Amino acid sequence: MKKIFTACLVLLCSAGLIGCQNMSKQDIGVLTGGAAGALLGSTVGGGSGRIVATAVGAIAGAVIGGAIGKNMDDTDKLRMNRALDDNPVGKPAYWHNAESGANYEVVPVKNVTIEGNEYCREYRTVAVIAGKKQQMYGTACRQPDGTWQAVS
């Protein structure tokens, strides 16, 4: 059962990544949140309880990630890029989007290397959207054009 679930999760993530270039910010949020939620859920319980926790974590993460991604506009993306570029690990960047009313906090958590790219960072985003606090973890890598792209 666990192998089937893992295979399905890998297949789903792989299928989602095939169309990354055409993905919306909400799609990226759903995938990133789902992966992070599944990872966190997999650390809970044992046996069949772990499988359920992983599935619940993936669903909850996808919902939260989608909500954050849906609400981030181009200005928010620029601020996110700046936070990942300029802030040292552990130092948060804060901003308020006057148009959407959302508040954001982005904290670079750790520098990592992914597939040879040494310019990648794990980060934590806390967003207050419509009065609801939502938290998401992810990893982004700097692209040749200087922008940051979520990779997980």
ChimeraX attribute file (.defattr): number of C-alpha atoms within 10 A of each C-alpha:
attribute: neighborCount
match mode: 1-to-1
recipient: residues
	/A:1	9
	/A:2	11
	/A:3	8
	/A:4	9
	/A:5	13
	/A:6	13
	/A:7	12
	/A:8	12
	/A:9	17
	/A:10	13
	/A:11	12
	/A:12	12
	/A:13	16
	/A:14	11
	/A:15	11
	/A:16	14
	/A:17	16
	/A:18	10
	/A:19	9
	/A:20	13
	/A:21	7
	/A:22	9
	/A:23	13
	/A:24	13
	/A:25	20
	/A:26	19
	/A:27	19
	/A:28	24
	/A:29	27
	/A:30	25
	/A:31	25
	/A:32	27
	/A:33	30
	/A:34	29
	/A:35	25
	/A:36	24
	/A:37	26
	/A:38	24
	/A:39	17
	/A:40	16
	/A:41	23
	/A:42	20
	/A:43	12
	/A:44	15
	/A:45	13
	/A:46	11
	/A:47	10
	/A:48	11
	/A:49	13
	/A:50	16
	/A:51	21
	/A:52	17
	/A:53	21
	/A:54	26
	/A:55	20
	/A:56	18
	/A:57	23
	/A:58	26
	/A:59	19
	/A:60	19
	/A:61	29
	/A:62	26
	/A:63	20
	/A:64	23
	/A:65	30
	/A:66	23
	/A:67	20
	/A:68	27
	/A:69	21
	/A:70	16
	/A:71	17
	/A:72	20
	/A:73	13
	/A:74	10
	/A:75	10
	/A:76	18
	/A:77	15
	/A:78	14
	/A:79	16
	/A:80	23
	/A:81	18
	/A:82	14
	/A:83	20
	/A:84	27
	/A:85	16
	/A:86	12
	/A:87	14
	/A:88	14
	/A:89	15
	/A:90	13
	/A:91	13
	/A:92	18
	/A:93	18
	/A:94	16
	/A:95	14
	/A:96	14
	/A:97	14
	/A:98	8
	/A:99	7
	/A:100	12
	/A:101	12
	/A:102	20
	/A:103	18
	/A:104	23
	/A:105	17
	/A:106	25
	/A:107	23
	/A:108	26
	/A:109	19
	/A:110	14
	/A:111	17
	/A:112	15
	/A:113	11
	/A:114	14
	/A:115	6
	/A:116	8
	/A:117	11
	/A:118	12
	/A:119	16
	/A:120	24
	/A:121	25
	/A:122	20
	/A:123	21
	/A:124	19
	/A:125	20
	/A:126	17
	/A:127	25
	/A:128	16
	/A:129	16
	/A:130	10
	/A:131	10
	/A:132	8
	/A:133	14
	/A:134	17
	/A:135	17
	/A:136	22
	/A:137	21
	/A:138	21
	/A:139	22
	/A:140	22
	/A:141	23
	/A:142	18
	/A:143	12
	/A:144	7
	/A:145	6
	/A:146	10
	/A:147	16
	/A:148	22
	/A:149	14
	/A:150	18
	/A:151	17
	/A:152	19
